[in-house]
Amino acid sequence: MRSQCTATLLVDDARVRVTRFDFAPGAETGWHRHGHDYVITAITDCPMLIEEPGGAVRRVLVVAGTAYVRAEGGEHNVVNDGSVPMSFVEVELKEAAAA
């Protein structure tokens, strides 16, 4: 059984939720489904093992200082696949800004 990562809520308002995730080597998020579009920004290099429904597994490296965006609905478990701690910040986009 893997240890759980630490999720620290930084901002949670009507428009966004910002959470920092810190993983020891081998730690995981646990299975989850994204209810909002989101942006991930890597604080450290993040060698991730992504477990997906149906048994698919992907290994990706998100380099420190880079970011990516994903649409709501993704379901997965994220594992630190490296030998040192990793951290990233997730920004969930709850609603569009008023025009």
Rosetta blueprint (number, residue, H / E / L):
1 M L
2 R L
3 S L
4 Q E
5 C L
6 T E
7 A E
8 T E
9 L E
10 L E
11 V E
12 D E
13 D L
14 A L
15 R L
16 V E
17 R E
18 V E
19 T E
20 R E
21 F E
22 D E
23 F E
24 A L
25 P L
26 G L
27 A L
28 E E
29 T L
30 G L
31 W L
32 H E
33 R E
34 H L
35 G L
36 H L
37 D E
38 Y E
39 V E
40 I E
41 T E
42 A E
43 I L
44 T L
45 D L
46 C E
47 P E
48 M E
49 L E
50 I E
51 E E
52 E L
53 P H
54 G H
55 G H
56 A L
57 V E
58 R E
59 R E
60 V E
61 L E
62 V E
63 V L
64 A L
65 G L
66 T L
67 A E
68 Y E
69 V E
70 R E
71 A L
72 E L
73 G L
74 G L
75 E E
76 H E
77 N E
78 V E
79 V E
80 N E
81 D L
82 G L
83 S L
84 V L
85 P L
86 M E
87 S E
88 F E
89 V E
90 E E
91 V E
92 E E
93 L E
94 K L
95 E L
96 A L
97 A L
98 A L
99 A L
